[in-house]
Amino acid sequence: MNRLTRYIFRQCLGATLFVTLGLTAASWLIQSLKLVDLVVNRGVGIGLFVELAILSLPQMLALTLPIGCFVGVLFSYNKMVSDSELVVMRACGLSQDRLAKPALILGGVGVAAMLAMSAYFLPASKNAFKDLEFQIHNQIASVLLQEGTFNVVSDTLTIYVRARDTAGRLEGLLIQDSRDKAKPITLTAEQGLIVQVDNTPRVLMINGTRQVWDPVKQTQDVLTFDRYSLDLNQFRDAPGARMLQAEERYIPDLFFPTDADNDPVLRAHLLVEGNNRLIGPLYCMTYVLVALAALLTGELNRRGQTKRVLVAFAIVAGLEAASISFSNLANRNPAVIPLMYLNALLPALVGLVLVLYGHRFARRRAPAVPAGGAAA
């Protein structure tokens, strides 16, 4: 890599990192705001909140890196056009392929980074994120019971707390247990505590009543107690183990699922996700070639390339929309999968041809100047 190539590459790399980090930070902030509910309503500590937020970063990077490469190359080359740097470089004899080489190297780095994320970092981080989320949602002892609100712990258990002090003592408890639809149970207590017994969460109720309605006899059985313990572990709706989502699986597991994944809809979704993992990195190079084709073909205009820049943005927006549409269609009909590859590869091929040969075509099509110069 000579000095000129390094100069252009540094310009593109700096702009790409700036745009990618900016977009990632904005996306990460939005994702983090969604996680605030875990802190407010689930009593999750700040450390666990930060861990969840960090685990969501690879997913954000996978979305923003191709756009960052595109904007970085487009901005850098447009700036060099405005500053007449590309005009000077061409006057010095630099060919199209040498002008495009730094951006193509950047695109290759982006493809390699995206492949690493698709193959390992994305499924690993997503799996760790879902494991923590699963643990939080099913650890009932960590539920922060809100005062004056009916807290739905599960489909069969609702807890109302009138007040809660700083020590964790509950005042004015009302619990509705509807596991037995025929005989729902209503528990009331003056005071209560959430305690752990052998790693099992329980509600210890003090000075209360246990009321059972018998619809056959049309009677209400009332039992008064001094202390009553309710095991919350049995109210967990989720099973002890969960099925891995497509986003949590590594690429070989997506293309070669186990016999347990015998649902045709699930297998189709796994197949689409596996192809998306392979296609996603290609968009880094595709978007770089779209940017190069927009600014390195035709005659350079020092007053700006606004129209070409807008056309490049429109093409990338169209490719993004087509990618999402084809992925959704492929989940219903796997025959659409080839269109997903075509959407990524065809623009890259067209862009490469335009970058390497478009300038020659433009010069051939330019009108010939009459002998003796143009007429006054």
PyMOL commands that set and color helices and strands:
alter all, ss='L'
color gray80, all
select helices_A, chain A and resi 3-42+46-55+57-82+85-91+96-138+140-142+233-235+246-248+251-255+264-279+282-296+306-332+334-365
alter helices_A, ss='H'
color red, helices_A
select strands_A, chain A and resi 150-154+157-164+170-177+185-197+200-214+219-231
alter strands_A, ss='S'
color yellow, strands_A
deselect
rebuild
show_as cartoon
